[in-house]
Amino acid sequence: MTARAQIGVTGLAVMGRNLARNFARHGYTVAVHNRSFAKTQSLVADHGDDGDFVPSESMADFVASLERPRKVVIMVKAGGPTDAVIAELVPLLEQGDIIIDAGNAHFPDTRRREAELKEKGLHFVGTGVSGGEEGALNGPSIMPGGAPESYETLGPILEDISAKVDGVPCCTYVGPDGAGHFVKMVHNGIEYADMQLIAEAYDLLKQGLGASAQEIGQIFAEWNKGDLESFLIEITADVLQHVDAETGKAFVDIILDRAEQKGTGRWTVQNALDLGVPITGIAEATFARALSGSVPQRSAAVGVLPADAGQWEITDRDAFIEDVRRALYSSKVVAYSQGFDQIAAASEEFGWGIDRGAMARIWRGGCIIRARFLNRITEAYERDENLALLLADPYFTQTVGEGVSSWRRVVSQAALNGVPTPAFSSSLAYYDGVRAERLPAALIQAQRDFFGAHTYHRVDKEGVFHTEWSGDRSESNA
Ligand code: NAP
C-alpha cells in the first residue's frame, strides 16, 4: 500500500461520506474507511468521480495509505464508538500523527482523549462541524480544538473545505483540548434558542392574527430581507409555505407537536449550571422541547387546567407583526449574549483563550445558525475583545433598545391571552435583570444568613457579616 493520501476519513455514514467527498472535490487524495466495508464501496461507486479516493477494508490498510504526519478524521457515532475507533487506530499510528474527531463529542470526553493521546505522542483534535449533511458536502463551519501545532498542518486543509463568507473561511483554531467541541456545543445550544424563539413568533402570529401557515411563511420571508436574515428564518418561511401532498393541508399542521433533543442542548444547559452562567434562553428552549414531549402531563392538563385568558384584539395588524419581529430580534440577541458569556466563562475556567469575535465570524456561513447579524457580533468583539456583555455593545444597546417596548407588549399580550412564550419571556426577564440597579438577591442573602448562617456583604462597608437571628440580632464579622 503506497502512503499517498493526504487525509483519511473513517466513518462513512451521511456526515463522513459528505466530508470525504468535500475533501476530494478540493483536490485532496482521501483515504476512506468504514467499519462495514459496504459503505466504503458505495461511496467510491457512487461518487468516485468527485476526486481521488483510496478505499480500504481494514484499518491497517487505511492507515498505511496515509502520508505522514497522518491526518485521520473520525466521523462515527459519538461516545463509545469514537473510543472504539481510537483504540483501533492508536497501535497503527506514529508520533506526530493527528486524529481528528469531527463527531458531536461531549467536550469532557475530548479533554480526556486529548490528554491520553498526548502521552502517546499523538495529536488529538476535537473538532466541531456544523451544517448537517449539506454543509459537510459543500462547506461546513469548522471549530477545531487541540494543540496549536496540529493546526499548522491541519488548519489549511480544513479552511480549504469550510464555507466561505466574503472570501473568509468559516474555520479557525478555537483553543486547546476540548475548546472546539465546547464551542460547537454552545453553537447547538444557541440553535435551540433560535429555533424556539422562531416557533414562539410563529405561534403568536398564528394565535394573535389568526393567520394561516402560508401567510406566516410570507411574513418570515419578508423578515428574512432585514436584520433577521438567517438560514433558520429562511427555512421557516419555506417550511410554513409547504403543503402536505396527502392531505392538502399546511405541512406544519400535520406534524406531531413533540420536539426531540439529541443531547447538545442538554449538555449546554448542564455546563452552564456548573459554570454558574445564566443561559436562560437556551435553557427555556431545551425545557420547551421537554414539555412538548411530556405526553402524560399534557394529556392530564389539556381541557382541564383553567385558562382564564383574554381574547386577542389586534387592531393594527402591521404594528403587531412589527412588535413580534422586534421581540424576536431582541430575544435572539439575549440568547447569543448569554451563549458568548458561557464561552467566556469556560475559556477562563479551562485556560482556552477563545476569541469570541472569531467564533461569531466562523458561524457566519456553513452552519445552522448562520445569520447576517453575526457580522455585528464580530464587530462588537473587535471594538472590545474584553466586552463583558454583548448586549452592552453600543450597536446592540441601540438596536435592542429600539425594540424594548415592542418586546414588553408582546410578552404581556402573550401572558394575558394564555400563549406560552418561555423563551421570549425569560429573555426579557434576563434583560431587565441584568440592567437592574438593585436585585432582590439582597433578600435571598438575608434569608440564607437567617436559616444557615451563610453570611452576607454590606453595601456600606467592607467585610463579611452574620446576624445572630435566633439570639439578640447583633451583627458580627464572620
Ligand atoms: P451516525 O449515525 O452518528 O454514525 C454512524 C457511523 O458510525 C457509521 O459509519 C457506523 O459504521 C459508525 N459506527 C457506529 N458504531 C461504531 C463502532 N463501534 N465502531 C466503528 N464504527 C462505528 O453518523 P452521522 O449522522 O454521519 O454522524 C457522524 C457524527 O457526526 C456523529 O458524531 C454526529 O453526532 C455528528 N454530526 C452529525 C450531524 C448530522 O447532521 N447528522 C451534524 C453534525 C455532526 P457502520 O456503517 O459499520 O455501522
Boltz pocket constraint, residues with backbone or C-beta under 6 A from the ligand:
constraints:
  - pocket:
      binder: B
      contacts: [[A, 11], [A, 12], [A, 13], [A, 14], [A, 15], [A, 16], [A, 34], [A, 35], [A, 36], [A, 39], [A, 75], [A, 76], [A, 77], [A, 78], [A, 80], [A, 81], [A, 82], [A, 84], [A, 85], [A, 102], [A, 103], [A, 104], [A, 105], [A, 129], [A, 130], [A, 131], [A, 132], [A, 133]]
      max_distance: 6.0
